[in-house]
């Protein structure tokens, strides 16, 4: 039971890291699109 | 003995609860990943349509497309059904590890009445009582 918990905890930490990275990439994408639109309009 | 049994029972219940909490966290993270997929798709379709009016993407546009692809890869890694998650207790392994005597079956050390197990098992849960009948 303890080994299952420890293994799951590593997996949860990995999921959290991946979700954080994906969120950062989404923010970066939005910023990039806004810059693209601004430069296109200019 | 009764205090020790109740302490082990409490530890077992808390361990089960921790596993159930982990299952809830994984489900929540995967739900958030689904929301991120939807947000990325809507963002790309909305801004992409506006940015591609003249049919050309600048550096910032390509950077946005690259960020979208990378975010998709990361989200796919979250949503992919990887093996290895264990949220349940294997009853056979649990009994072999915690309940049965290491040098024989559960009945070999308890005698014919099944009541003289003062040193083993360390846990006196309902499942242990049932296995000795």
Backbone of each chain as nested JSON, in Angstrom:
{
  "chains": [
    {"id": "A", "residues": [
      {"number": 1, "name": "UNK", "atoms": {"N": [0.837, -1.195, 0.0], "CA": [0.0, 0.0, 0.0], "C": [0.88, 1.256, 0.0]}},
      {"number": 2, "name": "UNK", "atoms": {"N": [1.934, 1.188, 0.817], "CA": [2.837, 2.345, 0.885], "C": [3.575, 2.552, -0.43]}},
      {"number": 3, "name": "UNK", "atoms": {"N": [3.976, 1.448, -1.076], "CA": [4.673, 1.587, -2.351], "C": [3.735, 2.122, -3.423]}},
      {"number": 4, "name": "UNK", "atoms": {"N": [2.474, 1.696, -3.4], "CA": [1.499, 2.236, -4.355], "C": [1.343, 3.736, -4.156]}},
      {"number": 5, "name": "UNK", "atoms": {"N": [1.27, 4.125, -2.893], "CA": [1.103, 5.549, -2.599], "C": [2.31, 6.348, -3.093]}},
      {"number": 6, "name": "UNK", "atoms": {"N": [3.519, 5.835, -2.845], "CA": [4.728, 6.555, -3.274], "C": [4.813, 6.626, -4.792]}},
      {"number": 7, "name": "UNK", "atoms": {"N": [4.464, 5.529, -5.455], "CA": [4.497, 5.519, -6.922], "C": [3.464, 6.495, -7.487]}},
      {"number": 8, "name": "UNK", "atoms": {"N": [2.276, 6.477, -6.906], "CA": [1.247, 7.414, -7.36], "C": [1.663, 8.86, -7.124]}},
      {"number": 9, "name": "UNK", "atoms": {"N": [2.367, 9.079, -5.999], "CA": [2.77, 10.452, -5.693], "C": [3.744, 10.987, -6.731]}},
      {"number": 10, "name": "UNK", "atoms": {"N": [4.659, 10.123, -7.192], "CA": [5.562, 10.548, -8.265], "C": [4.782, 10.868, -9.534]}},
      {"number": 11, "name": "UNK", "atoms": {"N": [3.777, 10.043, -9.83], "CA": [2.965, 10.296, -11.014], "C": [2.183, 11.586, -10.915]}},
      {"number": 12, "name": "UNK", "atoms": {"N": [1.639, 11.85, -9.728], "CA": [0.882, 13.099, -9.528], "C": [1.803, 14.3, -9.683]}},
      {"number": 13, "name": "UNK", "atoms": {"N": [3.012, 14.206, -9.132], "CA": [3.963, 15.318, -9.282], "C": [4.305, 15.54, -10.751]}},
      {"number": 14, "name": "UNK", "atoms": {"N": [4.453, 14.465, -11.497], "CA": [4.736, 14.594, -12.929], "C": [3.564, 15.247, -13.666]}},
      {"number": 15, "name": "UNK", "atoms": {"N": [2.347, 14.844, -13.308], "CA": [1.161, 15.453, -13.933], "C": [1.077, 16.94, -13.62]}},
      {"number": 16, "name": "UNK", "atoms": {"N": [1.387, 17.305, -12.392], "CA": [1.322, 18.721, -12.015], "C": [2.347, 19.525, -12.806]}},
      {"number": 17, "name": "UNK", "atoms": {"N": [3.555, 18.972, -12.954], "CA": [4.579, 19.678, -13.743], "C": [4.124, 19.849, -15.19]}},
      {"number": 18, "name": "UNK", "atoms": {"N": [3.559, 18.788, -15.76], "CA": [3.109, 18.861, -17.154], "C": [1.975, 19.87, -17.308]}},
      {"number": 19, "name": "UNK", "atoms": {"N": [1.063, 19.886, -16.333], "CA": [-0.057, 20.832, -16.415], "C": [0.429, 22.269, -16.276]}},
      {"number": 20, "name": "UNK", "atoms": {"N": [1.403, 22.478, -15.406], "CA": [1.964, 23.825, -15.257], "C": [2.637, 24.272, -16.545]}},
      {"number": 21, "name": "UNK", "atoms": {"N": [3.395, 23.377, -17.163], "CA": [4.061, 23.72, -18.419], "C": [3.04, 24.012, -19.513]}},
      {"number": 22, "name": "UNK", "atoms": {"N": [1.973, 23.21, -19.568], "CA": [0.959, 23.435, -20.593], "C": [0.257, 24.774, -20.383]}},
      {"number": 23, "name": "UNK", "atoms": {"N": [0.006, 25.119, -19.131], "CA": [-0.626, 26.41, -18.844], "C": [0.273, 27.565, -19.262]}},
      {"number": 24, "name": "UNK", "atoms": {"N": [1.557, 27.443, -18.954], "CA": [2.509, 28.487, -19.359], "C": [2.555, 28.614, -20.88]}},
      {"number": 25, "name": "UNK", "atoms": {"N": [2.53, 27.484, -21.57], "CA": [2.556, 27.524, -23.032], "C": [1.291, 28.16, -23.589]}},
      {"number": 26, "name": "UNK", "atoms": {"N": [0.162, 27.914, -22.945], "CA": [-1.08, 28.536, -23.406], "C": [-1.031, 30.051, -23.237]}},
      {"number": 27, "name": "UNK", "atoms": {"N": [-0.515, 30.503, -22.106], "CA": [-0.362, 31.946, -21.891], "C": [0.584, 32.532, -22.937]}},
      {"number": 28, "name": "UNK", "atoms": {"N": [1.688, 31.81, -23.169], "CA": [2.654, 32.263, -24.179], "C": [2.007, 32.34, -25.556]}},
      {"number": 29, "name": "UNK", "atoms": {"N": [1.168, 31.368, -25.856], "CA": [0.491, 31.354, -27.149], "C": [-0.427, 32.568, -27.306]}},
      {"number": 30, "name": "UNK", "atoms": {"N": [-1.185, 32.864, -26.258], "CA": [-2.093, 34.013, -26.329], "C": [-1.304, 35.305, -26.53]}},
      {"number": 31, "name": "UNK", "atoms": {"N": [-0.216, 35.433, -25.767], "CA": [0.608, 36.642, -25.912], "C": [1.169, 36.739, -27.325]}},
      {"number": 32, "name": "UNK", "atoms": {"N": [1.614, 35.61, -27.856], "CA": [2.184, 35.606, -29.21], "C": [1.129, 35.974, -30.249]}},
      {"number": 33, "name": "UNK", "atoms": {"N": [-0.087, 35.463, -30.072], "CA": [-1.142, 35.824, -31.018], "C": [-1.461, 37.319, -30.949]}},
      {"number": 34, "name": "UNK", "atoms": {"N": [-1.496, 37.85, -29.758], "CA": [-1.777, 39.284, -29.608], "C": [-0.68, 40.107, -30.279]}},
      {"number": 35, "name": "UNK", "atoms": {"N": [0.581, 39.703, -30.068], "CA": [1.694, 40.42, -30.715], "C": [1.581, 40.293, -32.231]}},
      {"number": 36, "name": "UNK", "atoms": {"N": [1.21, 39.111, -32.699], "CA": [1.063, 38.915, -34.142], "C": [-0.014, 39.839, -34.713]}},
      {"number": 37, "name": "UNK", "atoms": {"N": [-1.114, 39.946, -33.998], "CA": [-2.198, 40.813, -34.48], "C": [-1.781, 42.272, -34.457]}},
      {"number": 38, "name": "UNK", "atoms": {"N": [-1.07, 42.655, -33.397], "CA": [-0.645, 44.055, -33.294], "C": [0.326, 44.401, -34.42]}},
      {"number": 39, "name": "UNK", "atoms": {"N": [1.308, 43.545, -34.649], "CA": [2.287, 43.814, -35.712], "C": [1.635, 43.773, -37.082]}},
      {"number": 40, "name": "UNK", "atoms": {"N": [0.632, 42.929, -37.235], "CA": [-0.064, 42.871, -38.517], "C": [-0.869, 44.144, -38.763]}},
      {"number": 41, "name": "UNK", "atoms": {"N": [-1.484, 44.644, -37.682], "CA": [-2.257, 45.874, -37.809], "C": [-1.396, 47.088, -38.055]}},
      {"number": 42, "name": "UNK", "atoms": {"N": [-0.162, 47.034, -37.486], "CA": [0.746, 48.152, -37.689], "C": [1.377, 48.027, -39.07]}}
    ]},
    {"id": "B", "residues": [
      {"number": 1, "name": "UNK", "atoms": {"N": [-3.673, -5.054, 23.402], "CA": [-3.86, -5.644, 22.077], "C": [-4.967, -4.938, 21.317]}},
      {"number": 2, "name": "UNK", "atoms": {"N": [-6.036, -4.592, 22.088], "CA": [-7.153, -3.921, 21.435], "C": [-6.738, -2.533, 20.95]}},
      {"number": 3, "name": "UNK", "atoms": {"N": [-5.916, -1.831, 21.769], "CA": [-5.456, -0.507, 21.349], "C": [-4.579, -0.598, 20.113]}},
      {"number": 4, "name": "UNK", "atoms": {"N": [-3.674, -1.618, 20.106], "CA": [-2.806, -1.791, 18.95], "C": [-3.622, -2.124, 17.708]}},
      {"number": 5, "name": "UNK", "atoms": {"N": [-4.64, -2.976, 17.887], "CA": [-5.486, -3.338, 16.75], "C": [-6.221, -2.123, 16.195]}},
      {"number": 6, "name": "UNK", "atoms": {"N": [-6.762, -1.334, 17.099], "CA": [-7.486, -0.155, 16.616], "C": [-6.529, 0.845, 15.967]}},
      {"number": 7, "name": "UNK", "atoms": {"N": [-5.291, 0.899, 16.47], "CA": [-4.309, 1.796, 15.846], "C": [-3.97, 1.327, 14.439]}},
      {"number": 8, "name": "UNK", "atoms": {"N": [-3.779, 0.011, 14.276], "CA": [-3.501, -0.515, 12.94], "C": [-4.697, -0.313, 12.019]}},
      {"number": 9, "name": "UNK", "atoms": {"N": [-5.881, -0.497, 12.564], "CA": [-7.081, -0.3, 11.754], "C": [-7.192, 1.143, 11.296]}},
      {"number": 10, "name": "UNK", "atoms": {"N": [-6.866, 2.07, 12.207], "CA": [-6.905, 3.489, 11.854], "C": [-5.867, 3.799, 10.773]}},
      {"number": 11, "name": "UNK", "atoms": {"N": [-4.664, 3.21, 10.912], "CA": [-3.636, 3.423, 9.897], "C": [-4.081, 2.889, 8.547]}},
      {"number": 12, "name": "UNK", "atoms": {"N": [-4.715, 1.729, 8.556], "CA": [-5.205, 1.145, 7.311], "C": [-6.268, 2.04, 6.671]}},
      {"number": 13, "name": "UNK", "atoms": {"N": [-7.186, 2.531, 7.475], "CA": [-8.256, 3.386, 6.936], "C": [-7.672, 4.681, 6.38]}},
      {"number": 14, "name": "UNK", "atoms": {"N": [-6.699, 5.237, 7.092], "CA": [-6.081, 6.475, 6.605], "C": [-5.307, 6.239, 5.312]}},
      {"number": 15, "name": "UNK", "atoms": {"N": [-4.644, 5.084, 5.225], "CA": [-3.919, 4.771, 3.991], "C": [-4.88, 4.617, 2.823]}},
      {"number": 16, "name": "UNK", "atoms": {"N": [-6.008, 3.958, 3.05], "CA": [-7.013, 3.839, 1.998], "C": [-7.536, 5.217, 1.584]}},
      {"number": 17, "name": "UNK", "atoms": {"N": [-7.741, 6.07, 2.568], "CA": [-8.241, 7.418, 2.269], "C": [-7.215, 8.217, 1.463]}},
      {"number": 18, "name": "UNK", "atoms": {"N": [-5.921, 8.022, 1.78], "CA": [-4.875, 8.715, 1.025], "C": [-4.88, 8.256, -0.431]}},
      {"number": 19, "name": "UNK", "atoms": {"N": [-5.069, 6.968, -0.655], "CA": [-5.134, 6.473, -2.036], "C": [-6.348, 7.053, -2.767]}},
      {"number": 20, "name": "UNK", "atoms": {"N": [-7.472, 7.135, -2.077], "CA": [-8.666, 7.715, -2.712], "C": [-8.465, 9.201, -3.014]}},
      {"number": 21, "name": "UNK", "atoms": {"N": [-7.758, 9.895, -2.122], "CA": [-7.442, 11.308, -2.388], "C": [-6.554, 11.445, -3.617]}},
      {"number": 22, "name": "UNK", "atoms": {"N": [-5.583, 10.531, -3.751], "CA": [-4.717, 10.578, -4.927], "C": [-5.533, 10.353, -6.201]}},
      {"number": 23, "name": "UNK", "atoms": {"N": [-6.481, 9.431, -6.15], "CA": [-7.318, 9.194, -7.322], "C": [-8.097, 10.465, -7.682]}},
      {"number": 24, "name": "UNK", "atoms": {"N": [-8.615, 11.147, -6.674], "CA": [-9.362, 12.385, -6.926], "C": [-8.456, 13.457, -7.53]}},
      {"number": 25, "name": "UNK", "atoms": {"N": [-7.217, 13.55, -7.033], "CA": [-6.29, 14.547, -7.568], "C": [-5.973, 14.264, -9.04]}},
      {"number": 26, "name": "UNK", "atoms": {"N": [-5.746, 12.994, -9.365], "CA": [-5.446, 12.643, -10.755], "C": [-6.631, 12.976, -11.655]}},
      {"number": 27, "name": "UNK", "atoms": {"N": [-7.836, 12.635, -11.197], "CA": [-9.021, 12.954, -11.993], "C": [-9.166, 14.465, -12.18]}},
      {"number": 28, "name": "UNK", "atoms": {"N": [-8.885, 15.219, -11.127], "CA": [-9.0, 16.673, -11.222], "C": [-7.972, 17.236, -12.197]}},
      {"number": 29, "name": "UNK", "atoms": {"N": [-6.743, 16.722, -12.131], "CA": [-5.697, 17.215, -13.038], "C": [-6.057, 16.901, -14.483]}},
      {"number": 30, "name": "UNK", "atoms": {"N": [-6.61, 15.716, -14.712], "CA": [-6.99, 15.377, -16.083], "C": [-8.176, 16.227, -16.543]}},
      {"number": 31, "name": "UNK", "atoms": {"N": [-9.066, 16.556, -15.647], "CA": [-10.145, 17.46, -16.013], "C": [-9.641, 18.84, -16.387]}},
      {"number": 32, "name": "UNK", "atoms": {"N": [-8.667, 19.319, -15.618], "CA": [-8.082, 20.623, -15.944], "C": [-7.371, 20.563, -17.291]}},
      {"number": 33, "name": "UNK", "atoms": {"N": [-6.722, 19.442, -17.566], "CA": [-6.046, 19.303, -18.858], "C": [-7.064, 19.378, -19.998]}},
      {"number": 34, "name": "UNK", "atoms": {"N": [-8.23, 18.783, -19.803], "CA": [-9.275, 18.88, -20.816], "C": [-9.731, 20.308, -21.047]}},
      {"number": 35, "name": "UNK", "atoms": {"N": [-9.855, 21.057, -19.962], "CA": [-10.224, 22.473, -20.087], "C": [-9.138, 23.239, -20.842]}},
      {"number": 36, "name": "UNK", "atoms": {"N": [-7.873, 22.911, -20.57], "CA": [-6.774, 23.581, -21.273], "C": [-6.803, 23.273, -22.763]}},
      {"number": 37, "name": "UNK", "atoms": {"N": [-7.132, 22.036, -23.127], "CA": [-7.245, 21.687, -24.546], "C": [-8.293, 22.565, -25.219]}},
      {"number": 38, "name": "UNK", "atoms": {"N": [-9.451, 22.678, -24.561], "CA": [-10.518, 23.496, -25.131], "C": [-10.088, 24.953, -25.259]}},
      {"number": 39, "name": "UNK", "atoms": {"N": [-9.43, 25.466, -24.221], "CA": [-8.987, 26.864, -24.257], "C": [-7.965, 27.086, -25.373]}},
      {"number": 40, "name": "UNK", "atoms": {"N": [-7.026, 26.156, -25.52], "CA": [-6.013, 26.304, -26.57], "C": [-6.648, 26.239, -27.952]}},
      {"number": 41, "name": "UNK", "atoms": {"N": [-7.617, 25.349, -28.128], "CA": [-8.269, 25.227, -29.431], "C": [-9.052, 26.495, -29.77]}},
      {"number": 42, "name": "UNK", "atoms": {"N": [-9.794, 27.022, -28.804], "CA": [-10.575, 28.236, -29.044], "C": [-9.644, 29.415, -29.329]}},
      {"number": 43, "name": "UNK", "atoms": {"N": [-8.58, 29.527, -28.548], "CA": [-7.626, 30.627, -28.746], "C": [-7.02, 30.578, -30.138]}},
      {"number": 44, "name": "UNK", "atoms": {"N": [-6.588, 29.373, -30.53], "CA": [-5.937, 29.247, -31.833], "C": [-6.91, 29.536, -32.973]}},
      {"number": 45, "name": "UNK", "atoms": {"N": [-8.127, 29.038, -32.857], "CA": [-9.076, 29.261, -33.95], "C": [-9.474, 30.737, -34.035]}},
      {"number": 46, "name": "UNK", "atoms": {"N": [-9.66, 31.359, -32.891], "CA": [-10.08, 32.765, -32.894], "C": [-8.965, 33.692, -33.396]}},
      {"number": 47, "name": "UNK", "atoms": {"N": [-7.797, 33.586, -32.75], "CA": [-6.689, 34.469, -33.128], "C": [-6.095, 34.08, -34.475]}},
      {"number": 48, "name": "UNK", "atoms": {"N": [-6.081, 32.784, -34.767], "CA": [-5.524, 32.35, -36.049], "C": [-6.324, 32.876, -37.226]}},
      {"number": 49, "name": "UNK", "atoms": {"N": [-7.625, 32.855, -37.069], "CA": [-8.472, 33.39, -38.133], "C": [-8.224, 34.877, -38.352]}},
      {"number": 50, "name": "UNK", "atoms": {"N": [-8.073, 35.592, -37.236], "CA": [-7.834, 37.032, -37.354], "C": [-6.443, 37.334, -37.899]}},
      {"number": 51, "name": "UNK", "atoms": {"N": [-5.459, 36.5, -37.552], "CA": [-4.078, 36.78, -37.963], "C": [-3.778, 36.317, -39.383]}},
      {"number": 52, "name": "UNK", "atoms": {"N": [-4.612, 35.454, -39.926], "CA": [-4.342, 34.906, -41.254], "C": [-5.205, 35.552, -42.338]}},
      {"number": 53, "name": "UNK", "atoms": {"N": [-5.579, 36.785, -42.122], "CA": [-6.436, 37.433, -43.116], "C": [-5.696, 37.662, -44.433]}},
      {"number": 54, "name": "UNK", "atoms": {"N": [-4.392, 37.934, -44.328], "CA": [-3.629, 38.137, -45.56], "C": [-2.86, 36.877, -45.974]}},
      {"number": 55, "name": "UNK", "atoms": {"N": [-3.079, 35.78, -45.28], "CA": [-2.445, 34.514, -45.658], "C": [-1.014, 34.35, -45.226]}},
      {"number": 56, "name": "UNK", "atoms": {"N": [-0.508, 35.251, -44.387], "CA": [0.883, 35.152, -43.94], "C": [0.946, 35.234, -42.423]}},
      {"number": 57, "name": "UNK", "atoms": {"N": [1.87, 34.443, -41.891], "CA": [2.109, 34.489, -40.453], "C": [3.483, 35.083, -40.211]}},
      {"number": 58, "name": "UNK", "atoms": {"N": [3.56, 35.998, -39.275], "CA": [4.863, 36.533, -38.912], "C": [5.565, 35.636, -37.911]}},
      {"number": 59, "name": "UNK", "atoms": {"N": [6.637, 36.153, -37.359], "CA": [7.4, 35.383, -36.37], "C": [6.544, 35.101, -35.139]}},
      {"number": 60, "name": "UNK", "atoms": {"N": [5.808, 36.126, -34.709], "CA": [4.959, 35.948, -33.528], "C": [3.861, 34.926, -33.796]}},
      {"number": 61, "name": "UNK", "atoms": {"N": [3.321, 34.921, -34.992], "CA": [2.298, 33.945, -35.339], "C": [2.828, 32.519, -35.31]}},
      {"number": 62, "name": "UNK", "atoms": {"N": [4.021, 32.34, -35.884], "CA": [4.622, 31.002, -35.856], "C": [4.983, 30.593, -34.442]}},
      {"number": 63, "name": "UNK", "atoms": {"N": [5.404, 31.558, -33.627], "CA": [5.685, 31.247, -32.217], "C": [4.41, 30.797, -31.504]}},
      {"number": 64, "name": "UNK", "atoms": {"N": [3.292, 31.445, -31.838], "CA": [2.022, 31.04, -31.236], "C": [1.634, 29.63, -31.664]}},
      {"number": 65, "name": "UNK", "atoms": {"N": [1.848, 29.323, -32.947], "CA": [1.533, 27.974, -33.436], "C": [2.431, 26.948, -32.737]}},
      {"number": 66, "name": "UNK", "atoms": {"N": [3.71, 27.288, -32.581], "CA": [4.628, 26.374, -31.895], "C": [4.213, 26.159, -30.443]}},
      {"number": 67, "name": "UNK", "atoms": {"N": [3.791, 27.251, -29.787], "CA": [3.333, 27.118, -28.388], "C": [2.088, 26.249, -28.315]}},
      {"number": 68, "name": "UNK", "atoms": {"N": [1.213, 26.39, -29.308], "CA": [0.0, 25.573, -29.339], "C": [0.354, 24.096, -29.491]}},
      {"number": 69, "name": "UNK", "atoms": {"N": [1.291, 23.797, -30.376], "CA": [1.679, 22.397, -30.591], "C": [2.337, 21.823, -29.333]}},
      {"number": 70, "name": "UNK", "atoms": {"N": [3.235, 22.599, -28.731], "CA": [3.906, 22.118, -27.519], "C": [2.912, 21.914, -26.373]}},
      {"number": 71, "name": "UNK", "atoms": {"N": [1.979, 22.861, -26.244], "CA": [0.963, 22.697, -25.199], "C": [0.122, 21.452, -25.467]}},
      {"number": 72, "name": "UNK", "atoms": {"N": [-0.196, 21.206, -26.735], "CA": [-0.958, 20.004, -27.072], "C": [-0.216, 18.734, -26.707]}},
      {"number": 73, "name": "UNK", "atoms": {"N": [1.089, 18.73, -26.939], "CA": [1.886, 17.547, -26.599], "C": [1.882, 17.319, -25.09]}},
      {"number": 74, "name": "UNK", "atoms": {"N": [2.066, 18.409, -24.337], "CA": [2.08, 18.27, -22.878], "C": [0.72, 17.799, -22.347]}},
      {"number": 75, "name": "UNK", "atoms": {"N": [-0.346, 18.357, -22.921], "CA": [-1.681, 17.967, -22.456], "C": [-1.975, 16.53, -22.837]}},
      {"number": 76, "name": "UNK", "atoms": {"N": [-1.512, 16.13, -24.008], "CA": [-1.713, 14.733, -24.416], "C": [-0.982, 13.787, -23.464]}},
      {"number": 77, "name": "UNK", "atoms": {"N": [0.196, 14.2, -23.007], "CA": [0.935, 13.373, -22.043], "C": [0.161, 13.238, -20.729]}},
      {"number": 78, "name": "UNK", "atoms": {"N": [-0.584, 14.291, -20.367], "CA": [-1.38, 14.201, -19.136], "C": [-2.573, 13.275, -19.332]}},
      {"number": 79, "name": "UNK", "atoms": {"N": [-3.215, 13.398, -20.486], "CA": [-4.446, 12.646, -20.705], "C": [-4.199, 11.211, -21.138]}},
      {"number": 80, "name": "UNK", "atoms": {"N": [-2.961, 10.89, -21.526], "CA": [-2.693, 9.541, -22.018], "C": [-2.891, 8.517, -20.891]}},
      {"number": 81, "name": "UNK", "atoms": {"N": [-3.611, 7.44, -21.145], "CA": [-3.881, 6.464, -20.069], "C": [-2.672, 5.583, -19.766]}},
      {"number": 82, "name": "UNK", "atoms": {"N": [-1.747, 6.128, -19.025], "CA": [-0.542, 5.373, -18.678], "C": [-0.862, 4.289, -17.646]}},
      {"number": 83, "name": "UNK", "atoms": {"N": [-0.223, 3.127, -17.776], "CA": [-0.394, 2.113, -16.726], "C": [0.459, 2.468, -15.505]}},
      {"number": 84, "name": "UNK", "atoms": {"N": [0.235, 1.806, -14.427], "CA": [1.055, 2.006, -13.24], "C": [0.343, 2.694, -12.1]}},
      {"number": 85, "name": "UNK", "atoms": {"N": [-0.831, 3.286, -12.386], "CA": [-1.587, 3.883, -11.287], "C": [-2.219, 2.769, -10.47]}},
      {"number": 86, "name": "UNK", "atoms": {"N": [-2.089, 2.839, -9.162], "CA": [-2.686, 1.837, -8.284], "C": [-3.447, 2.562, -7.191]}},
      {"number": 87, "name": "UNK", "atoms": {"N": [-4.755, 2.468, -7.246], "CA": [-5.578, 3.154, -6.26], "C": [-6.36, 2.181, -5.391]}},
      {"number": 88, "name": "UNK", "atoms": {"N": [-6.094, 0.903, -5.537], "CA": [-6.819, -0.09, -4.75], "C": [-5.812, -1.002, -4.06]}},
      {"number": 89, "name": "UNK", "atoms": {"N": [-6.241, -1.598, -3.005], "CA": [-5.388, -2.532, -2.268], "C": [-5.663, -3.934, -2.784]}},
      {"number": 90, "name": "UNK", "atoms": {"N": [-4.591, -4.608, -3.221], "CA": [-4.728, -5.993, -3.65], "C": [-4.939, -6.849, -2.398]}},
      {"number": 91, "name": "UNK", "atoms": {"N": [-6.111, -7.458, -2.288], "CA": [-6.446, -8.186, -1.06], "C": [-5.49, -9.344, -0.807]}},
      {"number": 92, "name": "UNK", "atoms": {"N": [-5.076, -10.046, -1.881], "CA": [-4.185, -11.195, -1.698], "C": [-2.818, -10.738, -1.18]}},
      {"number": 93, "name": "UNK", "atoms": {"N": [-2.276, -9.692, -1.797], "CA": [-0.977, -9.175, -1.354], "C": [-1.072, -8.622, 0.062]}},
      {"number": 94, "name": "UNK", "atoms": {"N": [-2.164, -7.942, 0.345], "CA": [-2.345, -7.365, 1.678], "C": [-2.375, -8.45, 2.745]}},
      {"number": 95, "name": "UNK", "atoms": {"N": [-3.123, -9.522, 2.473], "CA": [-3.211, -10.598, 3.456], "C": [-1.874, -11.292, 3.633]}},
      {"number": 96, "name": "UNK", "atoms": {"N": [-1.171, -11.525, 2.512], "CA": [0.136, -12.182, 2.613], "C": [1.138, -11.315, 3.366]}},
      {"number": 97, "name": "UNK", "atoms": {"N": [1.019, -9.991, 3.196], "CA": [2.008, -9.1, 3.812], "C": [1.715, -8.846, 5.28]}},
      {"number": 98, "name": "UNK", "atoms": {"N": [0.45, -8.611, 5.625], "CA": [0.142, -8.109, 6.954], "C": [-0.592, -9.095, 7.849]}},
      {"number": 99, "name": "UNK", "atoms": {"N": [-1.3, -10.055, 7.264], "CA": [-2.178, -10.868, 8.083], "C": [-1.693, -12.293, 8.299]}},
      {"number": 100, "name": "UNK", "atoms": {"N": [-1.142, -12.919, 7.265], "CA": [-0.783, -14.327, 7.385], "C": [0.591, -14.472, 8.013]}},
      {"number": 101, "name": "UNK", "atoms": {"N": [0.77, -15.61, 8.668], "CA": [2.037, -15.855, 9.338], "C": [3.14, -16.065, 8.304]}},
      {"number": 102, "name": "UNK", "atoms": {"N": [4.324, -15.486, 8.501], "CA": [5.385, -15.624, 7.503], "C": [5.912, -17.05, 7.375]}},
      {"number": 103, "name": "UNK", "atoms": {"N": [5.716, -17.926, 8.39], "CA": [6.23, -19.295, 8.328], "C": [5.081, -20.278, 8.269]}},
      {"number": 104, "name": "UNK", "atoms": {"N": [4.137, -20.016, 7.428], "CA": [3.036, -20.939, 7.278], "C": [1.737, -20.19, 7.088]}},
      {"number": 105, "name": "UNK", "atoms": {"N": [0.667, -20.973, 6.998], "CA": [-0.629, -20.377, 6.77], "C": [-1.155, -19.714, 8.014]}},
      {"number": 106, "name": "UNK", "atoms": {"N": [-2.282, -19.079, 7.93], "CA": [-2.824, -18.354, 9.073], "C": [-3.279, -19.268, 10.185]}},
      {"number": 107, "name": "UNK", "atoms": {"N": [-3.58, -20.528, 9.869], "CA": [-4.086, -21.42, 10.903], "C": [-2.986, -22.209, 11.58]}},
      {"number": 108, "name": "UNK", "atoms": {"N": [-1.74, -22.174, 11.053], "CA": [-0.695, -23.016, 11.604], "C": [-0.219, -22.537, 12.971]}},
      {"number": 109, "name": "UNK", "atoms": {"N": [-0.334, -21.278, 13.269], "CA": [0.163, -20.761, 14.538], "C": [-0.955, -20.475, 15.53]}},
      {"number": 110, "name": "UNK", "atoms": {"N": [-2.171, -20.641, 15.115], "CA": [-3.259, -20.217, 15.988], "C": [-3.936, -21.387, 16.689]}},
      {"number": 111, "name": "UNK", "atoms": {"N": [-3.534, -22.597, 16.403], "CA": [-4.14, -23.721, 17.088], "C": [-5.516, -24.045, 16.554]}},
      {"number": 112, "name": "UNK", "atoms": {"N": [-6.161, -24.987, 17.2], "CA": [-7.453, -25.436, 16.69], "C": [-8.55, -24.436, 16.983]}},
      {"number": 113, "name": "UNK", "atoms": {"N": [-8.394, -23.667, 18.052], "CA": [-9.453, -22.718, 18.377], "C": [-9.323, -21.415, 17.605]}},
      {"number": 114, "name": "UNK", "atoms": {"N": [-8.118, -21.148, 17.145], "CA": [-7.924, -19.918, 16.391], "C": [-7.911, -18.681, 17.261]}},
      {"number": 115, "name": "UNK", "atoms": {"N": [-7.638, -18.841, 18.543], "CA": [-7.652, -17.673, 19.421], "C": [-6.294, -17.383, 20.043]}},
      {"number": 116, "name": "UNK", "atoms": {"N": [-5.281, -18.217, 19.858], "CA": [-4.004, -18.026, 20.533], "C": [-2.991, -17.366, 19.608]}},
      {"number": 117, "name": "UNK", "atoms": {"N": [-3.319, -16.226, 19.075], "CA": [-2.405, -15.518, 18.188], "C": [-2.05, -14.178, 18.815]}},
      {"number": 118, "name": "UNK", "atoms": {"N": [-1.362, -14.265, 19.958], "CA": [-1.058, -13.033, 20.675], "C": [0.018, -12.22, 19.987]}},
      {"number": 119, "name": "UNK", "atoms": {"N": [0.918, -12.86, 19.206], "CA": [1.994, -12.11, 18.556], "C": [1.739, -11.942, 17.071]}},
      {"number": 120, "name": "UNK", "atoms": {"N": [0.905, -12.742, 16.473], "CA": [0.647, -12.627, 15.057], "C": [-0.801, -12.942, 14.792]}},
      {"number": 121, "name": "UNK", "atoms": {"N": [-1.484, -12.231, 13.978], "CA": [-1.044, -11.133, 13.146], "C": [-0.989, -9.828, 13.923]}},
      {"number": 122, "name": "UNK", "atoms": {"N": [-0.27, -8.836, 13.403], "CA": [-0.244, -7.545, 14.089], "C": [-1.546, -6.783, 13.935]}},
      {"number": 123, "name": "UNK", "atoms": {"N": [-2.354, -7.189, 12.97], "CA": [-3.593, -6.474, 12.708], "C": [-4.756, -7.395, 13.025]}},
      {"number": 124, "name": "UNK", "atoms": {"N": [-5.737, -6.875, 13.694], "CA": [-6.908, -7.672, 14.017], "C": [-8.135, -7.022, 13.415]}},
      {"number": 125, "name": "UNK", "atoms": {"N": [-8.149, -6.957, 12.11], "CA": [-9.287, -6.37, 11.409], "C": [-10.335, -7.442, 11.184]}},
      {"number": 126, "name": "UNK", "atoms": {"N": [-11.448, -7.044, 10.662], "CA": [-12.501, -7.993, 10.368], "C": [-12.075, -9.04, 9.369]}},
      {"number": 127, "name": "UNK", "atoms": {"N": [-11.215, -8.65, 8.413], "CA": [-10.776, -9.593, 7.407], "C": [-9.902, -10.671, 8.047]}},
      {"number": 128, "name": "UNK", "atoms": {"N": [-9.126, -10.313, 9.079], "CA": [-8.28, -11.284, 9.744], "C": [-9.131, -12.281, 10.53]}},
      {"number": 129, "name": "UNK", "atoms": {"N": [-10.159, -11.787, 11.17], "CA": [-11.04, -12.685, 11.912], "C": [-11.755, -13.636, 10.982]}},
      {"number": 130, "name": "UNK", "atoms": {"N": [-12.143, -13.126, 9.811], "CA": [-12.862, -13.976, 8.87], "C": [-11.966, -15.069, 8.324]}},
      {"number": 131, "name": "UNK", "atoms": {"N": [-10.663, -14.775, 8.125], "CA": [-9.78, -15.765, 7.536], "C": [-9.44, -16.881, 8.511]}},
      {"number": 132, "name": "UNK", "atoms": {"N": [-9.712, -16.706, 9.781], "CA": [-9.348, -17.722, 10.758], "C": [-10.524, -18.605, 11.125]}},
      {"number": 133, "name": "UNK", "atoms": {"N": [-11.656, -18.421, 10.523], "CA": [-12.802, -19.262, 10.85], "C": [-12.815, -20.501, 9.985]}}
    ]}
  ]
}
